[in-house]
Amino acid sequence: SIFKLMEKAVDKAKETDSPAADTLIAVESTLGGIANKVEELNDDYDLVGGAGTVLDSVGDLVEVGVDKVLDVNDEYKITDRVGGVVKGAVDKATEK
């Protein structure tokens, strides 16, 4: 599926020695850290009082994360690079 190809392309991009790889790794780490911290705070202080609020909080985090990813993409043109890798993989697969 296209999602598997994208995932492989992102994984491959992270393995390169480039600012884009460092950025992808940092974004993943940051988003994971935010999610863990929110979960810890909620466990300690019951900050989230119901499933609806949980979904709202997650939605807000996702929105912030997406905004950051878009900023990073604008700076490093990651989607252009990933798109090239995916196109190459698709072209290679269709040649067979």
TAUR-V977029 format. One record per backbone hydrogen bond with DSSP energy under -0.5 kcal/mol. NH is the residue of the N-H (numbers start at 1). CO is the residue of the C=O. If there is no record, write none. Layout:
# TAUR-V977029
NH,CO ; NH,CO
This chain:
# TAUR-V977029
5,1 ; 6,2 ; 7,3 ; 8,4 ; 9,5 ; 10,6 ; 11,7 ; 12,8 ; 13,9 ; 14,10 ; 15,11 ; 15,12 ; 16,13 ; 18,16 ; 22,18 ; 23,19 ; 24,20 ; 25,21 ; 26,22 ; 27,23 ; 28,24 ; 29,25 ; 30,26 ; 31,27 ; 32,28 ; 33,29 ; 34,30 ; 35,31 ; 36,32 ; 37,33 ; 38,34 ; 39,35 ; 40,36 ; 41,37 ; 42,38 ; 43,39 ; 44,40 ; 45,41 ; 46,42 ; 49,47 ; 54,50 ; 55,51 ; 56,52 ; 57,53 ; 58,54 ; 59,55 ; 60,56 ; 61,57 ; 62,58 ; 63,59 ; 64,60 ; 65,61 ; 66,62 ; 67,63 ; 68,64 ; 69,65 ; 70,66 ; 71,67 ; 72,68 ; 73,69 ; 74,70 ; 75,71 ; 76,72 ; 77,73 ; 81,77 ; 82,78 ; 83,79 ; 84,80 ; 85,81 ; 86,82 ; 87,83 ; 88,84 ; 89,85 ; 90,86 ; 91,87 ; 92,88 ; 93,89 ; 94,90 ; 95,91 ; 96,92
